[in-house]
Structures are given as structure tokens and as C-alpha cells.
């Protein structure tokens, strides 16, 4: 009985993952508004009934896509923090790398479109892993203070909030040119947060 139940759950999760993957591809290719639920179902060769069994509408699908991405990022960040071999700065950099992988170039355009056309949906997007990531950044900052890499007179809560919000915002921002690679954006953020914007004479 339990084997059958586990198999059903596995199949359901697999179908859900395929839907989210294909939907993201279509969002990036055609934009959010031009991607229809019917098209997602058709390209996956599944019935609309099956699609709607997993997601009640396109807004629900997109929200779940973001939620799962954020949870995956948080899981990877927690794993990275537990790594006792990496330098604290390297651990902080990996947070941006994890976010960059989950939010590829072009994803900001999709978010911008949703924010413009359906602002209520955009504001309601559940960044489910944000709290966990914030807590891990606090741990990394404490580690940096302990080993002398970071100044002890800086409020770690402000640093953690700035870093997490900056990384989140810039990867879904519509303000940057689309051709700007994520790597360049991340390096700019790190440069400002770690070294400031003042010339050092």
C-alpha cells in the first residue's frame, strides 16, 4: 500500500516538475502574457484537465515556480554554510551564484511584465526561502567577524538584509539592460557591499 502511495506521489511530483520547466521555457521565449495554459498543455502532450489538476491558473503556476526556486536556493545556501572548507567570502558569493542559476537572463523581463500587467500577483509572490537565506547570511557574517575578515562595528542585520534584497531585486529587475550578464551584476553588488563606492586613496 505504501509503495503504491509513494509511486503516486513520485509520478505527481514528476509531472508537476515537467509543467514548471516547460512553462518557464515558454515564459522566457514568448513572455508571460502570450503564454497560455493551453499551449503549455499542448507542448507537453497532456490534457488541460491534467494541467489544471496541478495548477488552478497561470498566476498560481508562476507563483509556485518562484516559491520552488526560492526554496531550492535556500536549501543550497544552507548546505554551503555547513561547508567547513570554503572561505566566508566564497560562501557569500555562492549565494549569488545559486540565485543566478535559478533566475536566468531574461527572467527579469518576465517579472517586469507581470509587475506591469498584474501587480497584485507580483506583490503576492511567495519568496519562501528568503527568511532562511537571511539567517544563513547572518551566520556567515558572524563567521567573518570571528575570523577577522569583517568589521565588528557593522550591524550584521543591515548587511544581511542589503545583500539578500539586492541579489533578489537585481535578478528580477526590469531596470537593467537585458544584455547585462548576471555575473557582471553580481560582481558589482559584491564590490559595493564589500568595498563601498568611494575611491580608496
C-alpha positions in Angstrom: 0.0 0.0 0.0 2.8 2.4 1.0 4.7 1.6 -2.2 1.7 2.4 -4.3 1.2 5.7 -2.4 4.9 6.7 -2.8 4.8 5.8 -6.5 1.7 8.0 -7.0 3.4 10.9 -5.2 6.5 10.5 -7.3 4.6 10.5 -10.5 2.6 13.6 -9.4 5.8 15.4 -8.4 7.4 14.4 -11.7 4.5 15.8 -13.7 4.5 19.0 -11.7 8.2 19.5 -12.3 7.8 19.0 -16.1 5.0 21.5 -16.2 7.0 24.1 -14.3 10.1 23.5 -16.5 8.1 23.8 -19.7 6.2 26.9 -18.5 9.5 28.7 -17.6 10.8 27.9 -21.1 7.7 29.4 -22.7 7.7 32.4 -20.4 11.3 33.2 -21.4 10.6 32.6 -25.1 7.2 34.3 -25.5 6.7 36.4 -22.4 4.1 35.8 -19.6 1.0 37.3 -21.3 1.5 35.5 -24.6 2.0 32.1 -22.9 -1.4 30.3 -22.4 -2.2 27.4 -20.2 -3.5 25.6 -23.3 -0.1 26.0 -25.0 1.7 24.6 -22.0 -0.5 21.5 -22.0 -0.3 21.1 -25.8 3.5 21.2 -25.9 3.7 18.7 -23.0 1.1 16.5 -24.8 -1.1 16.4 -21.8 -4.7 17.3 -21.3 -5.8 20.6 -19.9 -7.6 18.7 -17.1 -4.2 17.2 -16.0 -2.6 20.6 -16.1 -5.3 22.3 -14.1 -5.2 19.4 -11.6 -1.7 20.7 -10.6 -2.2 24.5 -11.1 -5.5 26.3 -11.0 -4.4 29.1 -13.3 -1.3 30.7 -14.8 -0.8 33.0 -11.9 -0.8 30.1 -9.5 1.7 28.3 -11.7 4.1 31.3 -11.8 3.8 31.8 -8.0 4.6 28.1 -7.4 7.6 28.4 -9.8 9.0 31.3 -7.8 8.3 29.6 -4.5 10.1 26.4 -5.5 13.1 28.3 -6.9 13.5 30.2 -3.7 13.3 27.0 -1.6 15.9 25.4 -3.8 18.2 28.4 -3.3 17.7 28.3 0.5 18.5 24.6 0.6 21.7 25.1 -1.4 22.7 28.1 0.8 22.3 26.1 4.0 24.4 23.3 2.5 27.1 25.8 1.5 27.1 27.4 5.0 27.8 24.0 6.5 30.9 23.6 4.3 33.8 24.0 6.7 36.4 24.2 3.9 35.3 27.3 2.0 36.3 30.9 2.8 33.5 33.0 4.1 33.6 35.4 1.2 33.4 32.5 -1.2 30.3 31.2 0.7 28.7 34.6 0.3 29.5 34.7 -3.4 27.8 31.3 -3.9 24.5 32.7 -2.7 24.5 35.0 -5.8 25.5 32.1 -8.0 22.6 29.9 -6.7 20.2 32.8 -7.3 21.6 33.4 -10.7 21.1 29.8 -11.8 17.5 29.8 -10.7 16.8 33.2 -12.3 18.5 33.1 -15.7 18.9 36.2 -18.0 15.5 37.2 -19.4 13.6 36.2 -16.3 13.7 39.8 -15.1 11.7 40.7 -18.3 9.0 38.2 -17.3 8.8 39.6 -13.8 8.6 43.1 -15.1 5.8 42.2 -17.4 3.8 40.6 -14.6 4.5 43.6 -12.3 3.2 45.9 -15.0 0.1 43.9 -16.0 -0.8 42.0 -12.8 0.9 44.0 -9.9 -1.2 42.2 -7.3 0.1 38.9 -8.4 3.6 40.1 -8.4 3.3 41.6 -4.9 1.9 38.3 -3.7 4.7 36.1 -5.0 5.9 33.9 -2.1 9.7 34.1 -1.8 9.5 31.2 0.6 13.2 30.8 1.3 14.0 34.5 2.0 13.9 34.1 5.8 16.2 31.1 5.8 18.7 32.8 3.5 18.7 35.9 5.7 19.5 33.8 8.7 22.3 32.0 6.9 23.8 35.3 5.8 23.8 36.4 9.5 25.7 33.2 10.3 28.3 33.9 7.6 28.7 37.5 8.8 29.3 36.2 12.4 31.9 33.8 11.0 33.6 36.7 9.1 33.8 38.8 12.2 35.2 35.8 14.2 38.0 35.1 11.7 38.8 38.8 11.2 37.5 39.2 7.6 34.7 41.6 8.5 34.5 44.6 10.7 32.8 44.1 14.0 31.2 47.6 14.1 28.8 46.9 11.3 25.3 45.7 12.1 25.0 42.2 10.6 21.2 42.6 10.2 21.7 45.5 7.9 24.3 43.7 5.9 22.2 40.6 5.6 19.2 42.5 4.5 21.1 44.6 2.0 22.8 41.5 0.4 19.7 39.3 0.3 17.4 42.1 -1.0 20.0 43.3 -3.5 20.5 39.9 -5.0 16.8 39.2 -5.1 15.8 42.5 -6.6 18.5 42.8 -9.3 17.9 39.4 -10.7 14.2 40.1 -11.3 14.7 43.8 -12.1 13.5 45.4 -15.3 15.8 48.4 -14.9 19.0 46.7 -16.2 19.7 46.2 -19.9 18.8 42.6 -21.0 22.3 42.0 -22.3 23.9 42.6 -18.9 25.2 39.2 -17.8 24.3 38.1 -14.3 28.0 37.6 -13.5 28.7 41.3 -14.1 25.7 42.3 -12.0 26.7 40.1 -9.1 30.3 41.4 -9.1 29.0 45.0 -8.9 26.9 44.1 -5.9 29.8 42.4 -4.2 32.1 45.3 -4.9 29.7 47.9 -3.5 28.8 45.8 -0.4 32.4 44.6 0.4 34.4 47.7 -0.6 32.0 50.6 -0.9 31.8 53.1 -3.8 34.3 55.6 -2.5 37.8 55.9 -4.1 40.4 54.5 -1.8 43.5 56.8 -2.0 
